[in-house]
Amino acid sequence: MKRILVTGGLGFIGSHTVVALQNKGFEVVIIDNLSNSKIDVLEKITEITGIKPLFHKIDLRDKAEVRSFFDTNKVAGVIHFAAFKAVGESIQKPLAYYENNIGSLVYLLQEMKNRNIDHFIFSSSCTVYGQADALPINENAPIKKAASTYGNTKQIGEEIIAESCKAYHMNAIALRYFNPIGAHESIKIGELPLGIPQNLIPFITQTAAGLRTELAVFGADYDTPDGTAIRDYIHVVDLANAHIAALERLLNKKNKTNFEFFNVGTGVGSSVLEVITAFEKAAGKPLNYKIVDRREGDITAAYADTTTANKELNWKTEKSLEEALADAWKWQQQQ
C-alpha cells in the first residue's frame, strides 16, 4: 500500500480526492491548516470510506514544520491542493497569495528533492491561460499574462515545478481545472467556504437556502449570448478521479516527460444565467439574483478541450451539470 500526502486534504477538492484515493487502496496522510476547512471533515471522510486518514495540522508556510513532517513521515507521492483560491480576493491581497501559494510549494518541493520523493500532482487552474484566443481551450493555448494574482501564482507554480523536474529529475503532473462544483453522493462532504463565498455555486445554494438575500451576478455586458460570463463546470467527483488517473500514470511510469499538464473539465461552457436556470430546475424553486458590475480579474469565457486528458489519462467526466447542481443543493440543505 502506497502512502500519499494530500495537502489541503480537508478542503473541497482535497476531501473528495482523499475519498477516491482510499477507495483505490492508497493510504492517505493529510496536511491542512484549517484556514478554509473544518476538522469534522476528517470524520465525514472516515464515515464514507471506513478508514480514518492520518492528519497533521500544519501551515505549509512554516518551513521548519514542513521539514519536521517529512522527517517523520515516508510518502510515495504528493497531491498538492493547499492554496488560497479566490480570484477577487487575490487582487486585494496579492502579498498573502504569493507568500501562501508560492512559499508552500517551494518548501514542499525542497523536502521532496532532499528525500528523493518522486510523483507530484499540482492543483493548477485554467486561469493560467488568461482570456484564451480560441475556445475550447487546449493545452497548446499560449500562457498569457494572468488576469489575477491567483492566476499568476498558478503560472509561477507551474514554472517552478517544470524547472525542478528538469534540475532534479522529479516527475510531476499539473491538472488545470476549470470550475469544480457539486458534492459527494453521500452528501457527507461538499463545498463549505468559511465566510462569504467567492465561487458561484455556494453563493447560489446559500441564496436559495435563505442565508444570503440575493445572488450577485458580476456583469451582464460580456461578449456572450446572454451577456454573462461562461465557464466549464465539472463535478468534483469527476475531478477527484482525474487525480487518481494522474497519480497512477506517474506511479506506473506512463508519463512521457518529467512534467506534464492536462486540462480537466467537461468541454461544455455554461453562462452564469444558464447555471441559474439549471439550478432553479434542479432545486424546484426560483432564485433571487441581481446584475451588478463586473468583478476585477474575471475573464469572458473559458471551457476546456479535454481530448488530451481523455486519451493520455484514460479519464473522462461522467456527471452532468444538472447532477452537480442537484448534489450541491442537497449538500447545502444538510448544513
Secondary structure, 3 states (H helix, E strand, C coil): CCEEEEECCCCHHHHHHHHHHHHCCCEEEEEECCCCCCCHHHHHHHHHHCCCCEEEECCCCCHHHHHHHHHHCCCCEEEECCCCCCHHHHHHCHHHHHHHHHHHHHHHHHHHHHCCCCCEEEEEEHHHHCCCCCCCECCCCCCCCCCCHHHHHHHHHHHHHHHHHHHHCCCEEEEEECEEECECCCCCCECCCCCCCCCHHHHHHHHHCCCCCCEEEECCCCCCCCCCCEECEEEHHHHHHHHHHHHHHHHCCCCCCCEEEEEECCCCCEEHHHHHHHHHHHHCCCCCEEEECCCCCCCCECCECCHHHHHHCCCCCCCCHHHHHHHHHHHHHHC
